[in-house]
Amino acid sequence: MFAVAALMALGTVIDQGEAADYYFQKYPEENPVLGFFTWRWVLTLGFDHMFSSPVFLVTLALLGTSLMACTYTTQIPLVKVARRWNFLHSAEAIVKQEFSDTLPRASVQDLGVILMGAGYEVFLKGPSLYAFRGLAGRFAPIGVHLAMLLIMAGGTLSAAGSFKGSVTVPQGLNFVVGDVLGPTGFLSTPSDAFNTEVHVNRFYMDYYDSGEVSQFHTDLSLYDLDGKEVLRKTISVNNPLRYGGITIYQTDWSISALQILKNNEGPFNLAMAPLQINGDKKLYGTFLPVGDVNSPNVKGISMLARDLQSIVLYDQEGKFVGVRRPSSKLPIEIDGIKIDIVDAIGSSGLDLKTDPGVPIVYAGFGALMLTTCISYLSHAQFGNNDCFANVEFVIRMKDQSYVDIFIVFFSGQSKIWALQDGTSVVVGGKTNRAKAEFPDEMNRLLDQLPELVESSIPK
């Protein structure tokens, strides 16, 4: 587990999935990290794709083998032992326990009724009584181990059996899922859904009152090989589309083109290019040449946009002329040319992924939470029924008959033996946890035992 945790931490520190040149520059041999760590370590051991690398998968396999061995050699035998009847027939062994008390005028039958009311399984064999409770807790460690195995298996399948890809698609264009997705490991297997064609019907954005982009949406249609639309959905950030095991996420946006009218002619589509600016703001620009486009000193009208709301225009000398909103139908004249901004065509940035291990991982974590809760239920109380954690206690009733009660709790083990002789009941017990609380819990249970009247005392 320490090795797995260390490799996961290392995989977080080292950027994953980059080209080899990136690691040559990041971890050069001339200046190794920590005096020895260079790109050779990263590429040779597969640390550039840590979670599908042989080193990481072998370590997971070793951990899984260890968990299975522990379950087979330790946990399963403990369950078998917990289910065995364990009668004690020696009063001397009973009185040696850590807890002891004397109960006069008590009956073993009444004790059995109290134990059954508290949720125990009770068995009577002549004058002897056996009961157990919390056997499910013995299965909890096994469940925890199985849950961890599910999580590791799902994680391995996710790392080595997934497909990932990214694409930026202008509004109105199509792409095929299989052309975008690439395998992440040797277990990656394409499905029939890879032949699905995705059409971007529309891309649009929402804005804050300040004008900043608040959310962006893409209306997508999915078509099968016969050209039939099988699904249509508008996605946005944190609202993906899922189909055939493929998930399409809305992750980014850009502006692909401006559609304009020039002197009432057109429309013409002018490609927009991203411009490098400081900070994380986006800026796109395009250029409408004026005059001879083949001239080495060609000039024209520049148009800039930060989003799909407004376009800023500059003349041939680079001077600001005005701002127009797409579809405003308000032309602007620049250097004798009348320009209408018809539309700003956005591009949708999409991430595609298949992850067959997700259901297995979810099931594993669900089972882990459930079995962990079961392991700790022994520390809780339900109504008037007391639960003892890791308690072993013994009841001895002084009589010519012996009563043996063995109770198994969730995390530890609780034992009760009873020896009845006449009307006296001597109680003894011990616990390996919650030693301070054990006497109070024991007394609360025994206080429910009724006192026998003279006429009901067995002869």
Disulfide bonds with the S-S distance in Angstrom:
none
